[in-house]
Structure formats: structure tokens, C-alpha cells
Amino acid sequence: MQQEAPGGEALEVWIDQDLCTGDGICAQYAPEVFELDIDGLAYVKGADEALLQDPGASVPVPLPLLTDVVDSARECPGECIHVRRVSDSVEVFGPEAG
């Protein structure tokens, strides 16, 4: 089920592992969405709690966790967390947000 941000837009999040520094800030902010793997990098978690390790794998941003996910993107030292609109793939939070 897609969750919508204020304004009615469904959002999704993904992590660029090539830029991940492994600090784990994202997993501290939103452990329901992010987790560090044995390789020391962060990944998004699927509905079944499994880590999605395919490059560019994304998951819907649960509305109750929107603030935590956005804070993760803002605080990430690797600037590798991307939050985008599902409808047009435009990044709304993260390093490429306008």
C-alpha cells in the first residue's frame, strides 16, 4: 500500500550504496525502513523486513515515518538517501532535490 505525503503525493525512498558511509544514522532514525547489513552499508527494507540489495531498490515511505525518513536523508553524511515522488520520480528530499 502506497503512503502519501502531505499534499497527496505517494513517496518512495532508496539508498545509493556507492555513496553510503555506513554511519547508520538512517537506521537510528527509521529502523523500520533502513538497516545496516553485514557489509557495513545501509539498505531499505521490504514489506517482509528483508533487505533490498538490488541497486536502486526502493520502498514506499510509510506516512507515520515520513519525518524520520526525511531527517535521515537530511542528516546522512554520505548524502545517499533519496526520497522521490512515485508519480514522476522527482526527488523531493535528498542530494538531488531541487
Chimera marker file (.cmm) of the C-alpha trace (Angstrom):
<marker_set name="trace">
<marker id="1" x="0.000" y="0.000" z="0.000" r="1" g="1" b="0" radius="0.5"/>
<marker id="2" x="1.417" y="3.376" z="-1.013" r="1" g="1" b="0" radius="0.5"/>
<marker id="3" x="1.561" y="6.074" z="1.622" r="1" g="1" b="0" radius="0.5"/>
<marker id="4" x="1.034" y="9.706" z="0.738" r="1" g="1" b="0" radius="0.5"/>
<marker id="5" x="2.920" y="12.725" z="1.950" r="1" g="1" b="0" radius="0.5"/>
<marker id="6" x="1.167" y="15.963" z="2.766" r="1" g="1" b="0" radius="0.5"/>
<marker id="7" x="-0.250" y="17.252" z="-0.492" r="1" g="1" b="0" radius="0.5"/>
<marker id="8" x="-1.361" y="13.769" z="-1.513" r="1" g="1" b="0" radius="0.5"/>
<marker id="9" x="1.845" y="12.585" z="-3.165" r="1" g="1" b="0" radius="0.5"/>
<marker id="10" x="2.986" y="8.980" z="-2.638" r="1" g="1" b="0" radius="0.5"/>
<marker id="11" x="6.711" y="8.849" z="-1.847" r="1" g="1" b="0" radius="0.5"/>
<marker id="12" x="9.379" y="6.167" z="-2.038" r="1" g="1" b="0" radius="0.5"/>
<marker id="13" x="12.933" y="6.004" z="-0.723" r="1" g="1" b="0" radius="0.5"/>
<marker id="14" x="16.111" y="4.369" z="-1.959" r="1" g="1" b="0" radius="0.5"/>
<marker id="15" x="19.785" y="4.367" z="-0.964" r="1" g="1" b="0" radius="0.5"/>
<marker id="16" x="22.788" y="4.725" z="-3.259" r="1" g="1" b="0" radius="0.5"/>
<marker id="17" x="25.166" y="2.197" z="-1.681" r="1" g="1" b="0" radius="0.5"/>
<marker id="18" x="28.083" y="3.584" z="-3.723" r="1" g="1" b="0" radius="0.5"/>
<marker id="19" x="27.873" y="6.731" z="-1.568" r="1" g="1" b="0" radius="0.5"/>
<marker id="20" x="26.890" y="5.099" z="1.750" r="1" g="1" b="0" radius="0.5"/>
<marker id="21" x="29.410" y="5.729" z="4.523" r="1" g="1" b="0" radius="0.5"/>
<marker id="22" x="27.898" y="3.142" z="6.875" r="1" g="1" b="0" radius="0.5"/>
<marker id="23" x="27.311" y="5.612" z="9.706" r="1" g="1" b="0" radius="0.5"/>
<marker id="24" x="23.910" y="4.082" z="10.442" r="1" g="1" b="0" radius="0.5"/>
<marker id="25" x="22.153" y="7.375" z="11.115" r="1" g="1" b="0" radius="0.5"/>
<marker id="26" x="19.288" y="6.276" z="8.878" r="1" g="1" b="0" radius="0.5"/>
<marker id="27" x="18.792" y="3.065" z="10.848" r="1" g="1" b="0" radius="0.5"/>
<marker id="28" x="18.727" y="5.091" z="14.067" r="1" g="1" b="0" radius="0.5"/>
<marker id="29" x="16.077" y="7.480" z="12.721" r="1" g="1" b="0" radius="0.5"/>
<marker id="30" x="13.884" y="4.905" z="10.956" r="1" g="1" b="0" radius="0.5"/>
<marker id="31" x="14.807" y="1.295" z="11.792" r="1" g="1" b="0" radius="0.5"/>
<marker id="32" x="11.524" y="0.158" z="10.242" r="1" g="1" b="0" radius="0.5"/>
<marker id="33" x="12.772" y="1.387" z="6.843" r="1" g="1" b="0" radius="0.5"/>
<marker id="34" x="16.594" y="1.176" z="6.957" r="1" g="1" b="0" radius="0.5"/>
<marker id="35" x="19.094" y="-1.385" z="8.186" r="1" g="1" b="0" radius="0.5"/>
<marker id="36" x="22.850" y="-1.876" z="8.030" r="1" g="1" b="0" radius="0.5"/>
<marker id="37" x="23.934" y="-5.159" z="6.503" r="1" g="1" b="0" radius="0.5"/>
<marker id="38" x="26.997" y="-7.247" z="7.286" r="1" g="1" b="0" radius="0.5"/>
<marker id="39" x="28.849" y="-5.349" z="4.532" r="1" g="1" b="0" radius="0.5"/>
<marker id="40" x="28.512" y="-2.178" z="6.636" r="1" g="1" b="0" radius="0.5"/>
<marker id="41" x="26.206" y="-0.437" z="4.171" r="1" g="1" b="0" radius="0.5"/>
<marker id="42" x="22.617" y="0.688" z="4.647" r="1" g="1" b="0" radius="0.5"/>
<marker id="43" x="19.711" y="-0.763" z="2.695" r="1" g="1" b="0" radius="0.5"/>
<marker id="44" x="15.964" y="-0.212" z="2.583" r="1" g="1" b="0" radius="0.5"/>
<marker id="45" x="13.765" y="-2.962" z="3.967" r="1" g="1" b="0" radius="0.5"/>
<marker id="46" x="10.913" y="-4.557" z="2.075" r="1" g="1" b="0" radius="0.5"/>
<marker id="47" x="7.484" y="-5.362" z="3.457" r="1" g="1" b="0" radius="0.5"/>
<marker id="48" x="8.768" y="-8.720" z="4.735" r="1" g="1" b="0" radius="0.5"/>
<marker id="49" x="11.667" y="-6.983" z="6.584" r="1" g="1" b="0" radius="0.5"/>
<marker id="50" x="14.155" y="-8.381" z="4.044" r="1" g="1" b="0" radius="0.5"/>
<marker id="51" x="16.905" y="-6.032" z="2.889" r="1" g="1" b="0" radius="0.5"/>
<marker id="52" x="16.531" y="-4.977" z="-0.731" r="1" g="1" b="0" radius="0.5"/>
<marker id="53" x="20.051" y="-5.164" z="-2.101" r="1" g="1" b="0" radius="0.5"/>
<marker id="54" x="19.440" y="-4.555" z="-5.791" r="1" g="1" b="0" radius="0.5"/>
<marker id="55" x="20.912" y="-1.198" z="-6.869" r="1" g="1" b="0" radius="0.5"/>
<marker id="56" x="18.203" y="1.456" z="-6.821" r="1" g="1" b="0" radius="0.5"/>
<marker id="57" x="15.700" y="-0.731" z="-4.962" r="1" g="1" b="0" radius="0.5"/>
<marker id="58" x="13.051" y="1.475" z="-3.387" r="1" g="1" b="0" radius="0.5"/>
<marker id="59" x="10.260" y="1.102" z="-0.855" r="1" g="1" b="0" radius="0.5"/>
<marker id="60" x="7.199" y="3.223" z="-0.114" r="1" g="1" b="0" radius="0.5"/>
<marker id="61" x="7.666" y="5.766" z="2.672" r="1" g="1" b="0" radius="0.5"/>
<marker id="62" x="5.131" y="4.956" z="5.409" r="1" g="1" b="0" radius="0.5"/>
<marker id="63" x="3.309" y="8.177" z="6.292" r="1" g="1" b="0" radius="0.5"/>
<marker id="64" x="3.865" y="7.767" z="10.068" r="1" g="1" b="0" radius="0.5"/>
<marker id="65" x="7.632" y="7.574" z="9.365" r="1" g="1" b="0" radius="0.5"/>
<marker id="66" x="7.834" y="10.394" z="6.818" r="1" g="1" b="0" radius="0.5"/>
<marker id="67" x="9.561" y="12.817" z="9.206" r="1" g="1" b="0" radius="0.5"/>
<marker id="68" x="12.083" y="10.157" z="10.291" r="1" g="1" b="0" radius="0.5"/>
<marker id="69" x="12.879" y="9.222" z="6.679" r="1" g="1" b="0" radius="0.5"/>
<marker id="70" x="13.275" y="12.881" z="5.668" r="1" g="1" b="0" radius="0.5"/>
<marker id="71" x="15.509" y="13.538" z="8.696" r="1" g="1" b="0" radius="0.5"/>
<marker id="72" x="17.599" y="10.528" z="7.669" r="1" g="1" b="0" radius="0.5"/>
<marker id="73" x="18.072" y="11.985" z="4.196" r="1" g="1" b="0" radius="0.5"/>
<marker id="74" x="18.973" y="15.405" z="5.600" r="1" g="1" b="0" radius="0.5"/>
<marker id="75" x="21.439" y="14.099" z="8.206" r="1" g="1" b="0" radius="0.5"/>
<marker id="76" x="23.122" y="11.399" z="6.130" r="1" g="1" b="0" radius="0.5"/>
<marker id="77" x="26.854" y="12.214" z="5.886" r="1" g="1" b="0" radius="0.5"/>
<marker id="78" x="27.128" y="10.227" z="2.644" r="1" g="1" b="0" radius="0.5"/>
<marker id="79" x="24.204" y="12.094" z="1.059" r="1" g="1" b="0" radius="0.5"/>
<marker id="80" x="23.000" y="8.775" z="-0.322" r="1" g="1" b="0" radius="0.5"/>
<marker id="81" x="19.324" y="8.685" z="0.727" r="1" g="1" b="0" radius="0.5"/>
<marker id="82" x="16.869" y="9.699" z="-1.965" r="1" g="1" b="0" radius="0.5"/>
<marker id="83" x="13.162" y="10.351" z="-1.369" r="1" g="1" b="0" radius="0.5"/>
<marker id="84" x="11.137" y="10.794" z="-4.544" r="1" g="1" b="0" radius="0.5"/>
<marker id="85" x="7.558" y="11.079" z="-5.706" r="1" g="1" b="0" radius="0.5"/>
<marker id="86" x="6.202" y="7.832" z="-7.080" r="1" g="1" b="0" radius="0.5"/>
<marker id="87" x="4.143" y="9.603" z="-9.753" r="1" g="1" b="0" radius="0.5"/>
<marker id="88" x="7.045" y="11.193" z="-11.642" r="1" g="1" b="0" radius="0.5"/>
<marker id="89" x="10.246" y="10.015" z="-9.845" r="1" g="1" b="0" radius="0.5"/>
<marker id="90" x="11.183" y="13.590" z="-8.928" r="1" g="1" b="0" radius="0.5"/>
<marker id="91" x="13.410" y="13.714" z="-5.856" r="1" g="1" b="0" radius="0.5"/>
<marker id="92" x="11.827" y="15.805" z="-3.093" r="1" g="1" b="0" radius="0.5"/>
<marker id="93" x="14.347" y="15.150" z="-0.292" r="1" g="1" b="0" radius="0.5"/>
<marker id="94" x="17.969" y="14.142" z="-0.649" r="1" g="1" b="0" radius="0.5"/>
<marker id="95" x="21.068" y="15.285" z="-2.520" r="1" g="1" b="0" radius="0.5"/>
<marker id="96" x="19.303" y="15.794" z="-5.862" r="1" g="1" b="0" radius="0.5"/>
<marker id="97" x="16.203" y="17.558" z="-4.507" r="1" g="1" b="0" radius="0.5"/>
<marker id="98" x="15.503" y="20.903" z="-6.115" r="1" g="1" b="0" radius="0.5"/>
<link id1="1" id2="2" r="1" g="1" b="0" radius="0.2"/>
<link id1="2" id2="3" r="1" g="1" b="0" radius="0.2"/>
<link id1="3" id2="4" r="1" g="1" b="0" radius="0.2"/>
<link id1="4" id2="5" r="1" g="1" b="0" radius="0.2"/>
<link id1="5" id2="6" r="1" g="1" b="0" radius="0.2"/>
<link id1="6" id2="7" r="1" g="1" b="0" radius="0.2"/>
<link id1="7" id2="8" r="1" g="1" b="0" radius="0.2"/>
<link id1="8" id2="9" r="1" g="1" b="0" radius="0.2"/>
<link id1="9" id2="10" r="1" g="1" b="0" radius="0.2"/>
<link id1="10" id2="11" r="1" g="1" b="0" radius="0.2"/>
<link id1="11" id2="12" r="1" g="1" b="0" radius="0.2"/>
<link id1="12" id2="13" r="1" g="1" b="0" radius="0.2"/>
<link id1="13" id2="14" r="1" g="1" b="0" radius="0.2"/>
<link id1="14" id2="15" r="1" g="1" b="0" radius="0.2"/>
<link id1="15" id2="16" r="1" g="1" b="0" radius="0.2"/>
<link id1="16" id2="17" r="1" g="1" b="0" radius="0.2"/>
<link id1="17" id2="18" r="1" g="1" b="0" radius="0.2"/>
<link id1="18" id2="19" r="1" g="1" b="0" radius="0.2"/>
<link id1="19" id2="20" r="1" g="1" b="0" radius="0.2"/>
<link id1="20" id2="21" r="1" g="1" b="0" radius="0.2"/>
<link id1="21" id2="22" r="1" g="1" b="0" radius="0.2"/>
<link id1="22" id2="23" r="1" g="1" b="0" radius="0.2"/>
<link id1="23" id2="24" r="1" g="1" b="0" radius="0.2"/>
<link id1="24" id2="25" r="1" g="1" b="0" radius="0.2"/>
<link id1="25" id2="26" r="1" g="1" b="0" radius="0.2"/>
<link id1="26" id2="27" r="1" g="1" b="0" radius="0.2"/>
<link id1="27" id2="28" r="1" g="1" b="0" radius="0.2"/>
<link id1="28" id2="29" r="1" g="1" b="0" radius="0.2"/>
<link id1="29" id2="30" r="1" g="1" b="0" radius="0.2"/>
<link id1="30" id2="31" r="1" g="1" b="0" radius="0.2"/>
<link id1="31" id2="32" r="1" g="1" b="0" radius="0.2"/>
<link id1="32" id2="33" r="1" g="1" b="0" radius="0.2"/>
<link id1="33" id2="34" r="1" g="1" b="0" radius="0.2"/>
<link id1="34" id2="35" r="1" g="1" b="0" radius="0.2"/>
<link id1="35" id2="36" r="1" g="1" b="0" radius="0.2"/>
<link id1="36" id2="37" r="1" g="1" b="0" radius="0.2"/>
<link id1="37" id2="38" r="1" g="1" b="0" radius="0.2"/>
<link id1="38" id2="39" r="1" g="1" b="0" radius="0.2"/>
<link id1="39" id2="40" r="1" g="1" b="0" radius="0.2"/>
<link id1="40" id2="41" r="1" g="1" b="0" radius="0.2"/>
<link id1="41" id2="42" r="1" g="1" b="0" radius="0.2"/>
<link id1="42" id2="43" r="1" g="1" b="0" radius="0.2"/>
<link id1="43" id2="44" r="1" g="1" b="0" radius="0.2"/>
<link id1="44" id2="45" r="1" g="1" b="0" radius="0.2"/>
<link id1="45" id2="46" r="1" g="1" b="0" radius="0.2"/>
<link id1="46" id2="47" r="1" g="1" b="0" radius="0.2"/>
<link id1="47" id2="48" r="1" g="1" b="0" radius="0.2"/>
<link id1="48" id2="49" r="1" g="1" b="0" radius="0.2"/>
<link id1="49" id2="50" r="1" g="1" b="0" radius="0.2"/>
<link id1="50" id2="51" r="1" g="1" b="0" radius="0.2"/>
<link id1="51" id2="52" r="1" g="1" b="0" radius="0.2"/>
<link id1="52" id2="53" r="1" g="1" b="0" radius="0.2"/>
<link id1="53" id2="54" r="1" g="1" b="0" radius="0.2"/>
<link id1="54" id2="55" r="1" g="1" b="0" radius="0.2"/>
<link id1="55" id2="56" r="1" g="1" b="0" radius="0.2"/>
<link id1="56" id2="57" r="1" g="1" b="0" radius="0.2"/>
<link id1="57" id2="58" r="1" g="1" b="0" radius="0.2"/>
<link id1="58" id2="59" r="1" g="1" b="0" radius="0.2"/>
<link id1="59" id2="60" r="1" g="1" b="0" radius="0.2"/>
<link id1="60" id2="61" r="1" g="1" b="0" radius="0.2"/>
<link id1="61" id2="62" r="1" g="1" b="0" radius="0.2"/>
<link id1="62" id2="63" r="1" g="1" b="0" radius="0.2"/>
<link id1="63" id2="64" r="1" g="1" b="0" radius="0.2"/>
<link id1="64" id2="65" r="1" g="1" b="0" radius="0.2"/>
<link id1="65" id2="66" r="1" g="1" b="0" radius="0.2"/>
<link id1="66" id2="67" r="1" g="1" b="0" radius="0.2"/>
<link id1="67" id2="68" r="1" g="1" b="0" radius="0.2"/>
<link id1="68" id2="69" r="1" g="1" b="0" radius="0.2"/>
<link id1="69" id2="70" r="1" g="1" b="0" radius="0.2"/>
<link id1="70" id2="71" r="1" g="1" b="0" radius="0.2"/>
<link id1="71" id2="72" r="1" g="1" b="0" radius="0.2"/>
<link id1="72" id2="73" r="1" g="1" b="0" radius="0.2"/>
<link id1="73" id2="74" r="1" g="1" b="0" radius="0.2"/>
<link id1="74" id2="75" r="1" g="1" b="0" radius="0.2"/>
<link id1="75" id2="76" r="1" g="1" b="0" radius="0.2"/>
<link id1="76" id2="77" r="1" g="1" b="0" radius="0.2"/>
<link id1="77" id2="78" r="1" g="1" b="0" radius="0.2"/>
<link id1="78" id2="79" r="1" g="1" b="0" radius="0.2"/>
<link id1="79" id2="80" r="1" g="1" b="0" radius="0.2"/>
<link id1="80" id2="81" r="1" g="1" b="0" radius="0.2"/>
<link id1="81" id2="82" r="1" g="1" b="0" radius="0.2"/>
<link id1="82" id2="83" r="1" g="1" b="0" radius="0.2"/>
<link id1="83" id2="84" r="1" g="1" b="0" radius="0.2"/>
<link id1="84" id2="85" r="1" g="1" b="0" radius="0.2"/>
<link id1="85" id2="86" r="1" g="1" b="0" radius="0.2"/>
<link id1="86" id2="87" r="1" g="1" b="0" radius="0.2"/>
<link id1="87" id2="88" r="1" g="1" b="0" radius="0.2"/>
<link id1="88" id2="89" r="1" g="1" b="0" radius="0.2"/>
<link id1="89" id2="90" r="1" g="1" b="0" radius="0.2"/>
<link id1="90" id2="91" r="1" g="1" b="0" radius="0.2"/>
<link id1="91" id2="92" r="1" g="1" b="0" radius="0.2"/>
<link id1="92" id2="93" r="1" g="1" b="0" radius="0.2"/>
<link id1="93" id2="94" r="1" g="1" b="0" radius="0.2"/>
<link id1="94" id2="95" r="1" g="1" b="0" radius="0.2"/>
<link id1="95" id2="96" r="1" g="1" b="0" radius="0.2"/>
<link id1="96" id2="97" r="1" g="1" b="0" radius="0.2"/>
<link id1="97" id2="98" r="1" g="1" b="0" radius="0.2"/>
</marker_set>
